[in-house]
Each structure stands twice: as C-alpha cells, then as structure tokens.
Amino acid sequence: MAKKLHDTPNLDELEKGPWPSFVTGLKRLAKDNDMAVDLLGQLETSYKTKKGYWKGGTVGVFGYGGGIIPRFTELKDENGEPIYKDAAEFHTLRVQPPAGMHYNTDVLRKMCDIWERHGSGLIAFHGQSGDIMFQGATTDNVQGAFDELNEMGFDLGGAGPAVRTSMSCVGAARCEQSCYDEAKAHRLMLNTFVDDIHRPSLPYKFKFKFSGCPNDCMNSIQRADMAVIGTWRDNIRTDEALAKKWFAKHGMNELVNDVVARCPTKAFQLKEIKDVKKDEHISSVAISDTHAVEIDNHDCVRCMHCINVMTGALSPGQDKGATVLVGGKRTLKIGDLMGTVVIPFMKLDTDEAMDELVDLGQRIIDFFAENALEHERTGEMIERIGLVNFLDAMGIDVDPNMVSNPRMNPYVRTDGWDEEVAKIKAKKQAA
Amino acid sequence: MSQAQLRRPVESGVPDNKQFMHPTLLKNYGNWKYHDRPRPGVLHHVSYSGDQVWSVRAGTQRQMDVYTIRKLCEIADKFAEGHVRFTIRSNIEFMVSDESKVAPLISELEANGFPVGGTGNSVSMIAHTQGWLHCDIPGTDASGVVKSLMDELIVEFKREEMPNRVHLSTSCCEINCGGQADIAIIVQHTKPPKINHDLVANVCERPAVVARCPVAAIRPALVNGKPSLEVDETKCVCCGACYPPCPPMQINDPEYSKIAIWVGGKNSNARAKPTFMKMVASGLPNNPPRWTEVAEVVKNILHVYKDDARPWERLSDWIDRIGWPRFFEKTDLPFTKYLVDDWRGSRANLNASTHIRF
C-alpha cells in the first residue's frame, strides 16, 4: 500500500473519455508506489500553474557518459525541501529498441518486472528518437535497473551531443515495399558507433534513420542527419491478376483520377493494350481486356504513389538499394532543413555493400566531429561550408541528382571549369 | 561503493530483432508480395511463399504503466501468438497467422479499452513529446494534450474515412520534438525570456548562450554588479533557444506561452516531394486539462479537409490544389501578418507570379 493520493482534479479530467488514459495508469501504479503518488502531485501542480518543475543534472551509469535523462524536482517549500519528495528524483533510462520495434511478451514482461523493482513502473513505447523510455528512477536505482536491462541484452541510447538512438521501419519483416534489409543496416551502423552513443563528444546530436522505401515511414528526410531510404533502379514490377482484380473493384474513374492524374512526373499513362509502347524502360500491365497501364520508368521518380494505391498489382523493381540524404533537422538554430541527396543510389545487398554504407557513416561523423561548430547539426554545417566542400571531403563526385536545379546566380569563381570537365571526361573513359 | 564493485556495461548496442520477431515474419523476411486492409485497424500481408499474416493495430497511451503492458502481453499470449511490435506513432500491432484469430483479438482489445484502428486513411495516434511529465523545458504538457484530442478523434482513428492518412504531432516547445505532421500543435512563446540575473553567472556558460540565439539578440552584460546576459527585446523572436542552456532565462509563461497550429507537413515522397508544415494559427491559450480551444481549431481543419479534399490528397496536396486563400477562407482562420515569412530564405515562400485563384 502506498501513501494517500493527492487531490488531482485537473488530471482526473483526463481519466474521462474513450482513449486509453495515462492518468488512470499512473493512479494504478500509485496504489502501491509512492513515487507515482508524488509524480501525480507534481503533475497536477503543473496543470494548475502551467509551469514545468523538472531540472536536469548529472546522473549516469558506470562506464557511460550519457543515456540517462536526469530529472530533479524544482517544486520546493520555503525551506528548500521537495514538496513531492518521493518523486524528487525522477530519472529516465533511454534504452535502444530492436530494429522495427519487435518484442515478444517474455521480454516485455521482464522489462516490466525490472522497472517495477527499480523504478516508477512507467514505460513509454517509444520516445521520439525511438528509445524505450523507462521513466522515473531515483539516482540510487539507475545503476541497478540498467544492469538488469543490460544483462537482458539491451543497452542505453544516446543523449546530448552524441550519436542518437536510431529507428527503422518494419521493412523486410512485413512490408512488400522494402528495398533493403533495414534492420541489418540499422544494427550494423549503430553498433559501429556504440562509443559515440555512450560517450557524448560530438559538436551536437547525430541521428541515423532507416526507411525501406520512399514512403519514408521513419520521417528520415526531415529528421535524420543521415537518412538511408530504400529505392530501386530497374522497372516497376507488375502482376496482371492483381491489376485486373484492382481494376474490377475500383474502376476507371479511380484509376484515372487517383493514379494517372496523381503521378508527379506523368510517367503513368492509361492506354489501349494495342498502343502500349514496347521499350525496355516500359512497365505495362493489362487492367482489362482492352486497357493497360504504361509506366515509363525513365521518367518515374520512385515516389511510391501508384504502388501505394495498387499494391501487389505494381511493386518496386528488383535492382534494389538505397538513396542516402544528409542534413535533415528541425528548427533550431537556422530553421528547418531537409536532408540533401549525397548518394543517389547504392546497392545494399551484400555484406561488402553494407560495410560501405557504414564506412560512409563513419566518414561523415568524423568530418562532422572535426568541422562542425558547437551545437551545429550536419545540415547547418553543410549550409555554412557548401555542399561541394562537404562532398569533396567525403570523396563523392557531384551529381545532378543532388540538386533541384543548377545554380541561379553568377556568384562563383569558375576558373577551374576546364579542369573539372577534363576530370569528368577522364572518369567516363576509365569507366 | 568503490568503482571496482561496479559492473562494467556490455556495450551491446541495438539488440538483434530476430529473437523477438513473430515466426511468420521471420520465415518470410524480405519475401512479402502485397497487402490489403480487410477492415480498419487490420493489415493483411501475403508472402510469395503463400503464407499470410494479419496485423491488428491498436492505440495506446504511449506512457504506459506496467499493468497496461502486462495486459497487452496477456492479450498477445492468449489471442496473438505472443508477439507484438510498436509503430512510430506508439500504436501496438499484434500479428496472427490465422485469420480466425482476428475477430476475437479485436473484441478483446476493444473490451480492454484499446481502440483498434490507425491504419490507412485514418487519423492515427499523435506523435508527441514529454511535456510537464518529464521534460525540463516544457511550455505545456504532451500526454494530456494528446489524450484530450484523441478522445475527440477516436472515431476517425477507428475508421478510414479521411481523404488520405492524417499524421498529427504535438510539441511542448518550439524545438518541435514532435516532428513534422499534417497538423502539428506547437507551443509559441510571445514574450522574451525573463532573466534571473542572480543566477546566470553561476548556472550558464555565457558565450555558449550568446551563440545559441538565432537572431543575435543576447549579449553579455553586468547587471547589479554581477556578470549576466541581456536580451535586445526588439530583436528577440521569443524562440526559447536560450532557455535550455541557461535555465535562468525563463521563457515559459503561464499566460504568454501560447499554442500555434501548423499544417501540411508530409514525410513521404509520394506524389509531391516531402514538405515542411506551415503556421496557420497562433495565440491559442495553453489551457489544461483539456485544451479545448486547440482541439476546436484542429477538429475544424480536419473536418474541412475531410469534406473538401479528394481521395489520396494529403493535407498538403489538398492545399496545393485549393490554394492558401481558400484554405483560410474555408477554415475561417484569420490570415495575419505574422504568417508572412521573413526568416532566411523567406522569399521562396512569397508568390512571385500571377497565379491567383478567384
């Protein structure tokens, strides 16, 4: 039995309504957990005053410099004593999830048991960076909780100016659009940087994200310093049985308005079967006895729309790999930046290819560590030094796939032009 | 305790997910052919091997107590072969290899208060942050805002009746950990930080704080004989960037920290390229425990979008078609001067054409 609950008229309002209530969950914990009782007390105070009452600090586990988010209450009485003393320390352990966030019930139950013994019993699946967040431990209990989780095969995630915890989509495990082994790339990459995850010493945070196709379910272009997004080079594949089935169900209006008209590059056309172009870059499939769709794969930008609408009837090609973008981030400091293409396509179907991806990650992080200013993300660094300087350092040749359009101003010194042309020619001849 | 007694960590990093994966997923890894959705909340995937798997998706409160997690485990063991996964939006998915298990699983989830949905053209669970529950710099709460809003949007979570999928996010400061979304709810401070000059010298690394300001409005100063910092309030954009490295520069204010609504963020490359969201409303009160004023604006935008957008138009695609003037007209939101961008690169956000809809 825990101590008596504080009055929480504001939070009680959040027990009403049909969506699962975290307040009800906290109250259940508070039946035999004083920390949850006092957490509710402090949170209710925030709801009354509209102020937050946590401050950071330094709490960690032996051997690591990060991964724990320390929280100490600032809600104190006139003598400087915490008003809600059993939640005066309420630290979080950030724990890295398995790729694709798969669990069995055995492992989830073990996590619950550990967190019931060492912490508040509150766990978030998952935080915005992808961590399992074990929320609410005293300073004394952090090490014990970590030791047990670590014994289970789980490890802390990143915090501060470090390589951060990563996320990958369900991908190859359950999605037909998967263009590479996301989980393998995720694990291989992150486990190369355990030192940079656990001992924050970069200019600022560095995030990897892994999406299996251009639907980018991990939102990686907008959020990741290095986004690895699956794509393919050859033709969209077709399945006539499923295409006819789709058309029989959805009809001509939907085909025209929802698919043909929505192709961003007009690569997708509806044709009479007899008029379909015969060309090695054309994908075509009959949707009825008289009509077929025709996709000019040279014009296709692999946006996924037609495949999303007609899944199964259309699917990504077989020459699969990934596009890599660098520099995505949100507002602070210079404003939002999306990632920029630095590798238009790379194969990821062999161990050697995966190693090349990891090597690229390593070189980008090394360059970032050397050249970024304090609290500067990769996107801001590239904005400051220019993409070409970044590519030079990475040993990557420029490619028109990296730009929306060429330069729109003359403010550039071009006296090396002939030399550059000669280099490009020489490379072409050598290839 | 001496250091010798402490256990050295095993730097194992990301665990191997194959040890936790549903056996049908493991067996058909990389070999899936297509999927369909037999009903909202259920995905049906078919493998080239002929194997099939049904995934039932349900909403959770994300911040879960161990009893809730154990209840989900009990349901997974009894109805779903003992395996689950979570989505990026904190939904839980139960995989079953036998179609006959789907209906009983759904009944059991619903009976225990876990709404089944969040697939396809639904309003999925709101990606959110920590808020007053655990963050050290929050302007508002996160879980409470989400709970309040999802109570009102649960019908759209359980149905697939929107023009396309709708992703929502909330963020309790302008750092926007909630991320880009079709509709985002983000704290917007409206007054410069209040500085406690007694504490700055001891708590803050002053040059680092000066460097953090995006508009160079902060400078070192001697205040009451103590080294401190001062803010040029005519330059300050009230972003709060100085507050995390210097807590004595309090940016949060019960009255003046307002809430803004942003729309049209799109993560996917489908159709148009990914887009950032745009601010369309601000000045909404931070009003716990139910944030009703925020909910009204969000629901209104959702309803107008639902009525007006064509199939497969994400919110950004819809606005691309109807244009911003009509967006503000249809949603009855005032277009104020604060919505005209003046940050770097802003000219790209101005209309340099005669493309005007009448």
Interface residues (C-beta under 8 A of the other chain):
Chain A: N10 L11 E13 L14 K16 G17 P18 W19 P20 S21 F22 V23 G25 L26 R28 L29 L39 L43 S46 Y47 T49 K50 K51 G52 Y53 W54 K55 G56 V61 F62 G63 Y64 I69 R71 F90 T92 Q96 P97 P98 A99 G100 M101 H102 Y103 N104 T105 D106 V107 L108 R109 M111 C112 W115 E116 G121 L122 I123 A124 F125 H126 G127 Q128 Q135 Q143 F146 D147 N150 E151 G153 F154 D155 L156 S166 M167 C169 V170 A172 A173 R174 C175 E176 S178 D181 A183 H186 R187 L190 N191 V194 D195 I197 H198 P214 N215 D216 C217 M218 N219 I221 Q222 R223 I229 D239 L242 E254 N257 D258 R262 P264 V301 R302 C303 M304 H305 N308 V309 T311 G312 A313 S315 R330 T331 L332 K333 I334 G335 D336 M338 L373 E374 H375
Chain B: Q3 L6 R7 R8 P9 V10 E11 S12 G13 V14 P15 D16 N17 K18 Q19 F20 M21 H22 L25 L26 Y29 G30 W32 K33 Y34 H35 D36 H45 V46 V53 S55 G59 T60 Q61 R62 Q63 M64 D65 V66 Y67 T68 I69 R70 L72 C73 A76 D77 G82 H83 V84 R85 F86 T87 I88 S90 I92 M95 G113 F114 P115 A127 H128 T129 Q130 G131 W132 L133 H134 C135 D136 I137 P138 G139 T140 D141 S143 G144 K147 S148 M150 D151 E152 I154 E174 I175 N176 C177 G178 G179 Q180 A208 A211 R212 P214 C239 A241 P247 N252 P254 S257 G265 N267 S268 N269 A270 R271 A272 P274 F276 N286 P288 P289 R290 R310 P311 W312 W343 R344 G345
